[in-house]
Amino acid sequence: MATVAAPRRFCRCACFYTDNLYVARYGLHVRFRGEQQLLRDYGPILRNRGCVSAKDFQQLLAEDAALAPEFLAAAEYSVSPGADLKGLLQRLETVSAAGAGRVSGTSLPGTGHLHSFNTCHEPGEKRIYRVPVFTAPFCQALLEELEHFEQSDMPKGRPNTMNNYGVLLHELGLDEPLMTPLRERFLQPLMALLYPDCGGGRLDSHRAFVVKYALGQDLELGCHYDNAELTLNVALGKVFTGGALYFGGLFQAPTALTEPLEVEHVVGQGVLHRGGQLHGARPLGTGERWNLVVWLRASAVRNRLCPMCRCEPDLVDDEGFSDGFTREEPTAVDVCALT
């Protein structure tokens, strides 16, 4: 009896993004498991390529440490035995737990055991959190790459239908080496505890882009909701005034934003919120503001209900992660039964 197997799903070993580093300054691909191991295995070749002083070595370590210690600690806790929402909230800043308007420092009442996707869009809760995500050297290095790309003649797409200036991370070649492991290894464990009712533990795709606000370009962003189950918004820089985020309820008309909650940007820190949370950006006052925005998607949620039209999705094939919807993979077929 002949059968046709379902398509295989190819995988990778997680060590590629944990043990391995490419040090651009010295043109060297190294395996990193700690400072002593790095010096022992690569000390001679690093010195030969210009890394000669203790200061050079510490700068190398700092430049390659992209994730903030607080973020690493929160993610590590999230996958530890017995981890729960209460323990995680001790490692994050709770911007707003429930209700409209004022900043709250309390934890979420009763959300630690929500598992029904239907409860994701309750209008009375905000559930907005903040945590340092990237180190200052990484933010600076990423900004430099973004500006080089912006000034190049390479083809560029708009980040989304609302922003005219910015960069799609996959066009910069940073989607697979940076954003996919960030989602899989760090964000998903966090989101599984913070937003289990919104598919936080079942994130399987994303859309990552950087938006730029500057005088003579985009200055603000009107009230909207994201095409995502969950969103991470990280301030990268530069020096600016104004541009604060503001948040309302879920899927309400913008005119209903009578008492929005405002959140100031802090470079390197990320704001976590539900994609359906109405939000926008106040006008920029001075300078330039660059933000990394990651729309996090869970096909288990959106396959049932499109977050934009609020109907059962009418699927259209596309490339890459597209908008995060999936079709059921075909199962093995008995060829003999078909003939």
Secondary structure as the mmCIF struct_conf table of DSSP 4:
data_model
#
loop_
_struct_conf.conf_type_id
_struct_conf.id
_struct_conf.beg_label_comp_id
_struct_conf.beg_label_asym_id
_struct_conf.beg_label_seq_id
_struct_conf.end_label_comp_id
_struct_conf.end_label_asym_id
_struct_conf.end_label_seq_id
STRN STRN1 THR A 3 VAL A 4
HELX_LH_PP_P HELX_LH_PP_P1 ALA A 5 PHE A 10
HELX_RH_3T_P HELX_RH_3T_P1 ALA A 14 TYR A 17
TURN_TY1_P TURN_TY1_P1 THR A 18 ASP A 19
STRN STRN2 ASN A 20 VAL A 23
HELX_RH_3T_P HELX_RH_3T_P2 ALA A 24 TYR A 26
TURN_TY1_P TURN_TY1_P2 GLY A 27 GLY A 27
STRN STRN3 LEU A 28 ARG A 31
BEND BEND1 ARG A 33 ARG A 33
HELX_RH_AL_P HELX_RH_AL_P1 GLU A 35 ASN A 48
TURN_TY1_P TURN_TY1_P3 ARG A 49 GLY A 50
BEND BEND2 SER A 53 SER A 53
HELX_RH_AL_P HELX_RH_AL_P2 ALA A 54 ASP A 64
STRN STRN4 LEU A 67 LEU A 67
HELX_RH_AL_P HELX_RH_AL_P3 PRO A 69 SER A 78
TURN_TY1_P TURN_TY1_P4 VAL A 79 VAL A 79
BEND BEND3 SER A 80 SER A 80
TURN_TY1_P TURN_TY1_P5 PRO A 81 GLY A 82
HELX_RH_AL_P HELX_RH_AL_P4 LEU A 85 LEU A 89
TURN_TY1_P TURN_TY1_P6 GLN A 90 ARG A 91
BEND BEND4 LEU A 92 LEU A 92
STRN STRN5 GLU A 93 SER A 96
BEND BEND5 ALA A 98 ARG A 102
BEND BEND6 THR A 106 THR A 106
HELX_LH_PP_P HELX_LH_PP_P2 SER A 107 LEU A 108
TURN_TY1_P TURN_TY1_P7 PRO A 109 GLY A 110
TURN_TY1_P TURN_TY1_P8 GLY A 112 HIS A 113
HELX_RH_3T_P HELX_RH_3T_P3 PHE A 117 THR A 119
TURN_TY1_P TURN_TY1_P9 CYS A 120 HIS A 121
TURN_TY1_P TURN_TY1_P10 PRO A 123 GLY A 124
STRN STRN6 ILE A 128 PRO A 132
STRN STRN7 PHE A 134 PHE A 134
HELX_RH_AL_P HELX_RH_AL_P5 ALA A 136 GLN A 151
BEND BEND7 SER A 152 SER A 152
BEND BEND8 MET A 154 MET A 154
BEND BEND9 PRO A 159 MET A 162
BEND BEND10 ASN A 164 TYR A 165
STRN STRN8 GLY A 166 LEU A 168
TURN_TY1_P TURN_TY1_P11 LEU A 169 GLY A 173
HELX_RH_PI_P HELX_RH_PI_P1 ASP A 175 MET A 179
HELX_RH_AL_P HELX_RH_AL_P6 THR A 180 PRO A 181
HELX_RH_PI_P HELX_RH_PI_P2 LEU A 182 LEU A 187
HELX_RH_AL_P HELX_RH_AL_P7 GLN A 188 LEU A 194
HELX_RH_3T_P HELX_RH_3T_P4 PRO A 196 CYS A 198
TURN_TY1_P TURN_TY1_P12 GLY A 199 GLY A 199
HELX_RH_3T_P HELX_RH_3T_P5 GLY A 200 ARG A 202
STRN STRN9 SER A 205 ALA A 214
TURN_TY1_P TURN_TY1_P13 LEU A 215 GLY A 216
BEND BEND11 GLN A 217 GLN A 217
STRN STRN10 LEU A 221 HIS A 224
BEND BEND12 ASN A 227 GLU A 229
STRN STRN11 LEU A 230 GLY A 237
BEND BEND13 VAL A 239 VAL A 239
STRN STRN12 PHE A 240 GLY A 242
STRN STRN13 LEU A 245 LEU A 250
BEND BEND14 PHE A 251 PHE A 251
HELX_RH_3T_P HELX_RH_3T_P6 PRO A 254 ALA A 256
BEND BEND15 THR A 258 GLU A 259
HELX_LH_PP_P HELX_LH_PP_P3 PRO A 260 PRO A 260
STRN STRN14 LEU A 261 VAL A 263
TURN_TY1_P TURN_TY1_P14 VAL A 267 GLY A 268
STRN STRN15 GLN A 269 ARG A 274
TURN_TY1_P TURN_TY1_P15 GLY A 275 GLY A 276
STRN STRN16 GLN A 277 ALA A 281
HELX_LH_PP_P HELX_LH_PP_P4 ARG A 282 PRO A 283
STRN STRN17 LEU A 284 ARG A 297
HELX_RH_AL_P HELX_RH_AL_P8 SER A 299 ARG A 302
TURN_TY1_P TURN_TY1_P16 ASN A 303 ARG A 304
BEND BEND16 LEU A 305 LEU A 305
TURN_TY1_P TURN_TY1_P17 PRO A 307 CYS A 309
BEND BEND17 CYS A 311 CYS A 311
BEND BEND18 GLU A 319 GLU A 319
TURN_TY1_P TURN_TY1_P18 GLY A 320 ASP A 323
BEND BEND19 GLY A 324 GLY A 324
HELX_LH_PP_P HELX_LH_PP_P5 ARG A 327 ALA A 332
STRN STRN18 VAL A 333 ASP A 334
TURN_TY1_P TURN_TY1_P19 VAL A 335 VAL A 335
HELX_RH_3T_P HELX_RH_3T_P7 CYS A 336 LEU A 338
#
